[in-house]
Amino acid sequence: MTATVAVTDVPTAGRVSVARGYRFELVKMISQWRVRLLVLVCWIAPALFVAAVSQQGSLPVDTLFGRWMHATAWAGPVVVLGFSGTWALPLLTSLVAGDAFASEDRLGTWRHLLVAVRSPRRIFAAKALASLTVIVLLVAGLAISSTVGGLIAIGNHPLIGLDGHLLTPADAAGKVLLAWVCVLAPTLALAAIGLLGSVALGRSPMGLLLPAIVALTMQLAQMLPIPVAVRLALPGYAFTAWSGLFTSPAQLGPLLIGIGVSLVWAVAATALAYRLFVRRDFTNLTDDGAGRRALTGGLLPLVVLLGVSIGVVTPATGATGSGIEQEKVQQSVATAFAHLYRLQTKQLNRPDVTEAQLKATAACTKGGDQVAAQGAGNDWRCVVTWHLPDVEAAGTAVYQLDVTPDGRYVADGDGPKEVNGFFLVRTPQGDAPNPLWQFDAKLELLSATPKE
Amino acid sequence: MKKSLPATSVAGLGRMDESVAVRARGVVKSFGEVIALDGIELDVPQGQIHGLVGPNGAGKTTLLGLLLGLAVADSGTLEILGTPVGRALAAPDGVTGFVDGPGLYPSLTARQNLAALAALRGREARTAGIDDVLGEVGLTDVADDRVRGFSLGMRQRLGLAAALLTKPRLLVLDEPSNGLDPAGKKHVHGVLTRLAADGTSVVLSSHRMDDLEALCSEVTILATGRVVFSGPLSKLAAETDELGYRLLTSDPEAARRVAGETAGVRVADDIGQNAAVFVVHAMVPALDELVVRLVQAGIAVRELAPVVSPLEAAFLALTEQQESNR
C-alpha cells in the first residue's frame, strides 16, 4: 500500500474563537455548585470573620497585624491575606485550576468538546483564561469582603506598620491593595501548577491536590533555615514577602524578586501544561494523560526550573546565609521602638519627641555570648537605649525576640513595667493597649547594610 | 512512516466528488504496537445512513474518531464532504456527532447544555431552535431539568439534539441506541430518517442489528481493523448461507410435511415449547418456494421471521471466519 496522507489542511470554518470558548468554560465552571459555594464563601466569610474577631478580647496575635484588628479596619484584610497565603489560596487554586481539565476526563466530555471547538489550542486558552477569571474573582472577594467587614466593624483608622511607623488610613488602604495584588503572582504560579497537574494527571486525585501539595511543601521549606537565595527562588515566597510593603522604606527587593520568580513559574508551568495537552491523544480511551509522561513532561521540568531559579537568584542577589544578622536586628528593633515610643508618648499626653531626638539604639545577642548572633530563633535578647531631650540619663528597656526564618519577628517587652513590661498603659482616658509591650516587625533579608 | 502528498493527490483535489460524504482509501491508524485500522476502504454517499458493525476492538470507534477529526490517520487518504482531511486535528465544517456517548455537562439543564453549545458555535442561543431539536428527540418535558438526573437513553437523545443544532451534513454516531426505550428509539429513528431524507449522511455504529436493519441502507462490517464486508443489506443477505426462520401456520403438522418435501428446505428437529411454531433452514429462494407451496396447500402463514437476522448471521459468520484466518 502506498503510505500517503493528504497533507493539505482543511479550512475549518466552524472553528470556535477563544472568546466563545472562554464564555463556554465560564458557564460550565459557574454552574458547578462547588465553584458557586467558593464564590459565596470568599465574598461573605472574610467580612464576618474580620467583624467578629475585631470585637473579641483575644486577638490572633500570631498572625501579622492580628494584634491591631481592634484598632483599624486595615488590619483585617492583611490578617486574611496572611491566612489566605497559607491555606485559602492553595486550596482555591486546587479546586479551580486543578480541576479545569480533569473535570472533562471525569465527565468523559473531551471528545465532545474537541468536536465542538475543533482546536485543542483554543480549548487550552479558554480553560486557562476561565480558571484565571474565577481565581481572580475569588481573590477579589477575599480582599474586598475583609476590607468591608473591617470598615463596618472598626472604621477607617491609621495602621501601625511593621517598623512601628504610623500609616495614614489612605496609605494603609493603598498598601493593603498593593499587597493583595502582589499575592496574585504566587497565586498564578499555583494556578499554573494546578493546570499542569490537571492536564498531566487527568482524573487522578493527585492532579487536584497538586497546588495544595506544592504550596504545603514550599511553606515547610520556608520554615526551615535555608539560605535566603533559596528562599527567594521558591515560587511561594511572595505569599509572605508582601509584608515588606508595611515598612518604611518598603522592602521592595525581596518582594519584586519573589513576584518575578512566581511569574516565571506561572509561565513555565502553563507552557508545560499546554505542551502536554496539545500532544495528548484523545482517541485512546485509556490515555487520560497520567503516567510516566506526566513525570517527564510535567514534574521534571519544574524541578529543573527550581534549580535554575536558585542558580539565577543566588548570584543576582549576592545573598548568602540566612539574611538574619545582628546588625540588622539591632537597627530594626531600635527603629521600631522609636516609632512606637512616640505613639506611647502621644497616648500618655506627654510632650512629643522625634525619632531623631530619641537616638534609640539596640544591643542584641542571641543565645548568650557563646553563640554567633545570627539566624532565626526565639533566643534573641535586645536592650534598647534611648534619650529624652533635657534628660541626661538614658532609658533602657529589654526585649525578647522570636525571629522566624523568613525575617519576621515578634518582640516581647521584658521591662521596665512602665515602658514595655505590661500590656496596658494608663492614659488620661483610661487603660489602653501598650504599643511597646509587644510588636511585630520584619527584617529585610537581602540588604547588606541596615536601612535608616 | 514518512507522510507525503503524492502528485496524484494534488491533482485530485480539484475534482473531489461532493456527492460522497466519506471516502476512505487505505486508511491505517496505529496506537503504538496495536494496529487499530488496517487499510480501511469506505464510501458513504450523501443522504445515506451507513451502519458500522464489528466486534469489540474491531476499530469502529477509531474510524468514527477519524471522521470526527479527533485523530488523524497514519497513512492513506480520507475525504470528508468532498474535502481531503489534513494532518491537523479537526474535521471540516458540517461534521458532528459523538463517540463513546454524548458529551454533556451534568450541572447544566438540557436547555442550558444546548444553549451553551449553540453560543459556542457562534449561533446565539435561539430559543426556537433549541426548542425545535428538543421536541424532535422528545425531551421537551425535561428541557429544564439538570442532565445529572437523566437516564442513558435521555442522554443519548440529548446528544443527538446537540448534534442537530449544528445542522450537520455528516452525522457520526457511536452506539446511539444504547439505553433507548421504545419511545426513545422511535424518536431517534425518526430523526435519523428525516436527516437522511434531507440529504444528511449518517454513519453510525451499533451492536443492535435490528436498529441497523431498520435504518441503514448499507453496512460495513469491521473485524480486527479490516473491512470484511461493505455494501447493501440485500447483498449481504444474498451472500449469506442458509438462515433459520420461525414459521407459524394454521396447520403445523401439514406445514412441517410440506416443508420437508420442499427442495432446499430443512426442518429443524427441535420443536421448542410452542408446538405450533417450528424452525426451517433455507436460502431465500427456497424459502419463497416454501411459502408458495404452503399457500397452495391451503395453509395460512401467520408468521415467518428469521431466528437470527441476516445481518447478525453475516456478522457472526464473517467475524468468525476472520478470527479463524488469523
Interface residues (C-beta under 8 A of the other chain):
Chain A: M1 T2 A3 T4 V5 A6 V7 T8 D9 V10 T12 A13 G14 R15 V16 S17 R20 G21 R23 F24 V27 K28 S31 Q32 W33 L107 G108 T109 W110 R111 H112 L113 L114 V115 A116 V117 R118 S119 P120 D281 F282 T283 N284 L285
Chain B: M1 K2 K3 S4 L5 P6 S9 L13 G26 V28 F31 G39 T61 T62 G65 L68 G69 L70 A71 V72 A73 D74 S75 G76 T77 L78 E79 T83 P84 V85 G86 R87 A88 L89 A90 A91 P92 D93 G94 V95 T96 G97 F98 V99 D100 G101 P102 G103 L104 Y105 P106 S107 L108 Q112 A116 L117 A119 L120 R121 G122 G159 A162 T166
